[in-house]
C-alpha cells in the first residue's frame, strides 16, 4: 500500500508557478486594475413642497422649491397591474440642465418591493415613461409617487400622494 498522500514539494512549487502565471495573464488581458481612490461627487438633495390634496391621476400636480417647479401627471387608467403613463415637467432650470428623471412608487408603511422607473426625455424639460404597479395583498390602494430630477449639482425631489382607481 502506498502511504504517500501529499504531492512532492517540487510538484507544489510547479503548481504555484502555473497559478501565478495564469493570474498575471488573466489580469493583463481582462483589464484588472487596482481600485483607485476617486473622489465622490456629492449632490445636494432639494426636497420640493407639493400640495398633498392634489391628485396627479386627475391633473398636473406641482412641487415647489425656490425657482424650481416639478410637475407630475399620471395618464390613462391608473390601476394595479395596468400599464399607465407618467409625465413629468421641470420648470425653473435651464434647458438641458436636467440629466435624467426617475419616479419611484411607494406605499406608506408597506413594503411593495422596488417600483422605480427611469423616464425618457419627451421634449424640452419634459419626461415620460410607462409604469405598472403591483397589487397590495391587503387591498390598500394609497400610493406615493416620488419624482427625482437630477442635475450635475443637485437632485430635486417631489412627493405626490394618490389613490388607485
PyMOL commands that set and color helices and strands:
alter all, ss='L'
color gray80, all
select helices_A, chain A and resi 9-29
alter helices_A, ss='H'
color red, helices_A
select strands_A, chain A and resi 44-47+49-50+61-65+68-75+84-91+100-106+116-121+126-131+142-150+154-163
alter strands_A, ss='S'
color yellow, strands_A
deselect
rebuild
show_as cartoon
